[in-house]
Amino acid sequence: MTRALIDGDILVYSVGFSTEDESEEAAILKMDSRIDEITFNCGASDYVVYLSDNLRNFRKGLFPAYKAHRHQPKPKHYKALREYLINVEGAEVADNQEADDLLGINQDKVGALDLRIDDRVADVSYDTIICSIDKDLLMVEGWHYNWNRDTVVEITKADGLKNFYRQLLTGDATDNIPGIYGVGPVKANALLEGCETEVQYNKVVLAAYKEYFDRCSEEDVIAHINIIGKLLYIRRQPEEVWTFDVDTRKD
């Protein structure tokens, strides 16, 4: 049995904005339909919806400007849709973290099942699949379903590691997380070319940030990287805290 892990935050906004001119009942019916559609299309037989904590988020404590630039109004049925997901669909609400973290924590990396998408069959080694359109989640190992594209991809441990370190260099403008000015995905990929271990990635990242902050001490640069990494990193274990390890003796 494959379980769909559904990003409820994005669903609330997408369904909410698409039903602005409709009744609350119509919005809830559409939400119910979208969940069934996603579950069916990704080949899952079960699902869990996850929502972010609207009151507390440890990332805000680290960096008050995190997502502070977002001023988009919430959809008209925002509250009703969240309440429906929680009270009817049994959605799990993150505590002092985000839905992304719960998706990462609950992505199962064991099992041995076949995932069937129409006539496509994949030799799956997981019994969960993350369902979202958020590229940030592609740092998490396992199967991922993008419902906008109707595509399934497998992210290996190596893929996830590179995707995370690429973001560590570029930052994430969507979440107001700074990176190195002038370093986009293409340049980041070039810098990370040939890296395979975390130590190798850390060497490259530290060198790039030291060049960028050439008037700062190495200690201050490492402190900065630690904050950026903690903002970007999606948890795999409860209460997990990412730490930048600059001990190159491991390599």
N, C-alpha and C positions, 0 to 999 in steps of 0.2 A: 504494500500500500504506500503510495506516494502522497505526502502532505504538502499542500501549497501554503507557503508563508506569505501572506498578502500585506503589502504596504498600505495600510488604511489611511495614512495622512494624505497621500496623493489622491486616493480614491475620493475622499471627502471633498477635496477641492475640485477635482475633475467632474464628478457627478454634480456637485453643488453648482458650479458655474454653468453647466450644461442644462440645468433645470431652473434657472433664475426666473423664467416667465411661467413656471408651472407650480402646481400646488405642492405642499409638503408631502402629501400622500404619494404624488407622482414621483417626487424625488426619491423617496424611500423605496418605491417599487423599482426604480431604475438602479438604485444601489444594490438591491437584492439580485436583480438580473445581471449586473456587472460581475458580482462575486461568483455567481453560477457560471457565467461565461468564461471568466478567467480560470476557474478551477477545471472546467471541462477542457478548455483549449490547451492548458499546460499538461494535461494528462494525469491530473491528480484525482484521487478519490476522496480526499479530505482536505480541510483548510483551517487555518487560524488567521485572524486579522489582528494586526498590531497597530497601536496608536502611540504617538508621543505624549509625554507629560506636558500639559499646557502651563503648569504652574512652576515646575522646577526643571532645570537642565544644568548639569555640572559644567557644561561648556561655557555657559554664560558667566559662571564664576571665574573661569580661567581667562576669559576674554569678553568683556561686556559688549564689545562691538559685534560679536557673533550674531549674524543675521539681523543686525540692527537697521540695516538699510531697507529692509522689506516693509513697505507701507501699503501693499496691496490689500484692499478691503476683503474681508471674508465673504464667501457666498451667503446668500439669504438663508439657506437651509443648513448652514454649517452646524449649528448646535443640534438641530434635530437629527442630522445624519450621524453625528458622533454618538449621540445618545442611542440611536438605533443600533449602531455597531456594537456598543458596549452592552446594552440591555437585552438585545435580541440575538445578535450574532456572537455574543460572548467574547468580544474583542479584548485583548490583553493591553492594558495601558502601562507604558513604561514608567518607572519610578526614578525621577531625577536624571533621566536620559531620554533618548529618542527611539522611535519605532525602529530606525535603522539598527540600533544596538541590539534590540530584541530579535530582529531578523538574523543578524550575525550570530548571536548566541544560540539560536534555535536551529540554524542550518546544520543538518546532521551530515557528518562526513563518513558514516559507516553504512553497512547494509549492502545488498546486492540485488537490485531490481531492474527490470526493463522499463524504460519510460517510452510511452508510445504517443506520438503526436501525429494524428492522421495516419499516413503511411510511413512516417519516419520513426525508426526504432533506434534508440541509443542504448549502449551498454552502460547503464547507470550504476555508480557505486555509492549512491546516496539515496535516502528515502525522504528527502525534502527538496523543495525547489522554491527559491525566492522569487516572488512575483512583484515586479516594480518596473518603473521606467527611469529610476534614479541611477545614473552612472556611478555614483559614489559606492554603491553596493558591490560593484565589480571587483573590489579588493577582497571580497569574501569567497573563499573556496567553495565549489559546489555548482549545482545547476541553477540557472537564472532564466526566468521568463519575462520578456518585455511585451506587455500587452498592446502597446501601440504598434509595434512592428510584427507581432505574432511570431517571435523568434525565441528559440531556446539555445543557450550557449553554456558550455561547461567552462568554469574558471578553475584552473589548476592552482596549486599552491604557488608555483612560480609566477603565473599570471597575476594573481592577487598581490604578491609582493611587489612586482613591478608597477602595477596600477597605483598602489599606495605611495611608493616612492616618487613616482611621476608627479602625483598631486602634492607631495611634500616640496617639490621644486616649483611647481606652477602656482600653488595655492588654489583656492576655489572662490571665484568671484561671486558665484551664486549664494554662497554662505558668508560672504564678506571676510574670507580668510586670505590674508596676504601671502604671496609667494615671492619669488625673485623677479623683479621687474625685467621684462623683456624675455623671460623664459616661458615659452608655451609648450604644448605637448611635443612638438617636433624636436625642439632643442633639448627638452628634457629627455626624450628617448635617445638622442645622440649622446648626451652626457652619461646615461645609464647603460649604454651599449656594453655588453660583455659582463655585466654584473650578474652574479648568480646567488651569492650569499648576502645575508643582512649586513655583515661586516663590510663587504665590498660596496654595497649600496650606501652605507653610512659614511664611508670614506669620501665617496663622490659628493654626497649631499653636504657634508661638512666643508669640503674644499670649495664648493660652489657658493655656499653662504658666507664663508670667510672672505672670499674674493668680493662678494657683493657688499658686505659690511666690513670693508677693509680698515676702518678706523676703530672697530670694536675689538675688545679682547675675545679670545677664544671662549672663555667662560661665558661671556654675554651672548655670543653666537649660539653656543650649545643650549643656553637657557631659552633663546628665541625658538630654535628648532624644536625643543621639547614642547613648547606651547602649541606651535603649529601642528605638530604630529598628534598631540592629544586631541586637538579640535577635529582633525581629519579622521583619525583612526576609529574604525567601527569595531566594537567589542565582539570577541568570540567566547568570552567567559564572563559570568556576572562580576561586576565591580572591577573588571580588568582595567589597568592603567598602562598605556603605552609609554615607554621610556626610551629615549635616544641613547644607544649604547655605542660609545666611541672607543671601546677597548679593541684596538686593531690586532692585539696579540692572538686573537682567536682565529685569524685568517691564516 
